[in-house]
Amino acid sequence: MPILILAVAAFALLTTEFLILGLLPPLARDLGISISMAGQLVTVFAVVVVLTGPVVAAYVSHWPRKPLFLGILVIFAVSNGLSALATDFWSLALARTLAAIALPVFWGTASESAAALVAPGRAGKAVAQVYLGITTAFVFGIPLGTLAAASVGWRGAFALLGAFCLLVAALMAVFMPNIPGSAERTAGTSQFAILRDKRFMAHVLLTVLVFTGMFIAYIYLADMLEKVVLVPPANVGWWLMGFGVVGVAGNVLGGRLLEKDASVATAILLTVLAVGMAALPAVGQLQLGAVTALLIWAIAYTALFPVCQVRVMQAGSNAKALAGTMNVSASNAGIGLGAALGGAAIPILGLNHLGYLAAGVALVAIALALMLRPKAQVPGR
């Protein structure tokens, strides 16, 4: 039950982060701003995650997990409530900033707590189960939020999500056991000692590269489906939902691969991801080929979420909460960089070549992942 509640909490938080993607048109009209200006709300959220996540995580690492999670869910409820009441760009940006500060703290501590709730050797599966909340948010949270906005307006969608966060908090208050924080108060310089570990920082860089490669193409997948695969616009949403449903299998695969070696798992999944992303533009107009490429892409894409989280936490085992938060900040940096690179590449390379660019970044990440493989496991040593 605690693992399930953490997964539902992950669903609520990720939906809060990405719901806005489906609300931009009505939101921009109501607030009297352009779509491009409204899109900067996504950028603001990502920047706040990157800049504040590691610092806040370090200072709360010793807090007991149950009250910490309850506080985060309440913050998200307040953030969504204030978003529903926003009257202009800046009030909405400020409301979402509250959630952006708390989000990476949850990811770091939730992964650590999931591992603590299960027997040794099952940490990978436990974290993957929590990350199933990410998959279900992509599959159901964002589409359902968009449908809710069509029925109750974008303000109503934020309000409903805020109420849902409070419901999850109530369930957590009843069913979540008490989990202690870090054994020692590591809010000072000792917590940040891992930032001087070159190997750990290389793992953080690897996450940036992984998510850059993932999101160069994924951010623009809807356009690719419409213009490269020639899916009718009315059916694009269903294809995206299918992408997410297939990703559930990827989540399970990621958990199984983590039982061996996280760096090798990263390299394997990146190879699969690169094949899927590069194959889509090559076979896009052959429907069976496009479906096959998307199946391969979706499985690897979703599996990389828990794999990256566990890999970085293992590399920063002396400060797992901060390490987990660093991974979330790095992934958000990769998301922002991937979106920027993809957007800049479209006028130059064309939409149908984004998959090749993304695969190229994935190949660079594969090389780094193999370099970071534990020396004891390198053949011949």
C-alpha positions, 0 to 999 in steps of 0.5 A: 500500500505505501508503494502504491500511494507513492505511485499515486502521489507521483501521478498527481505531481507529474500531472501538475507539472505537465497538465499545463501543456494541454491548457496553454490555448485557453489559458493564453486567451483568458490571460490575454497573452500569446501562446509563446508567452504562455509556453514560458510557464513551462520554462520557468517551472523547469528552471526553478526545479534545476536551481532550487531542487538540490539545495532544498533537498539537502536541507530537508534530508534529515526530516522524517519522510511521512510529514515531508511527503504530506507537506509536499502534497499540501504545497502542490494542492495550494499551488494548484489552487492558486493557479486556478485563481491566477489573474495574469502571467506572473501570478500563475508563474508564482503559483507554479513556482511553489510546486517546482520547488517541492517537486525534486524533493519528492523525487529524491526522497520518494525513490529512497523511501521506496527502496527502504520499504522493501527487502534488499535486492528489490529496490529497483522494482520498488522505484520502478513501481513508484515511477509507474505514476509517471507512466500513468500520468502520461497515459491518463493524467494529461489527456484527462486533464485536458478533457476536464479543461474542456468541461470545467475550464482550465481553472477548474482543471487546476482546482480538481487537481489540487483537490486530488492532491489533498485526497492523496495526502489523506490516504498517505496520512492513514496508510504510510508508515513512519520512515526516518530521514537520513541518520545524520543531519547532512544539511551542511557541507557534508551533504554537498560533498558528493558534488566534489565526486567526479564520478557522481557528477559524471552520472548527473551529466549522463542524465542530462544527456539521456533526457536531452536525447529523449526530449529532442524528439518527444516534445515534438512527437505529436507534430511528427505523428501528424506530419511525418507518419501522416496520422489524422489530427483527430487521431494523434491523441489516441496514438500518444495514449497508445505510446504511454500504454506501451510505456508501462511495459518499459517501466517493468523492463527498467525495474528488471534491468536494474537488478543487474547494473544501472550503467549497463541498463542505461546503455542498453535502453539508450541503444533501443531508444536510438533505434526507435527514434531513428527508425520512425522518420525512416519508415514513418509513412509505412504504418506498420513500420511506424507502429513498430518504431513507436513500440521500440521507442516507447518501451525504452523511453519510459524505462529510462526514468527509473533507471536514471534515478536509481543509477544516480542514487547508487553513485551518490549513496552517501547522500541518496536524497540529494542524489535523487534530487540532483537527478531530477534537476538534471532531467529537467535540464535535459528536458529544457535543452532537448526542447530548445535543440529540437525547436532550433533544429526543425527550421534547419533539418526539418521535422522528419530529421529530429529522430536522427538528431536525438539518436545522435545525442543518445549515442554520445550518452551510450559512450559515457554510460559504458565509461561509467560502468563499474571497473570490477565488471569490465571484462578482462579486469 
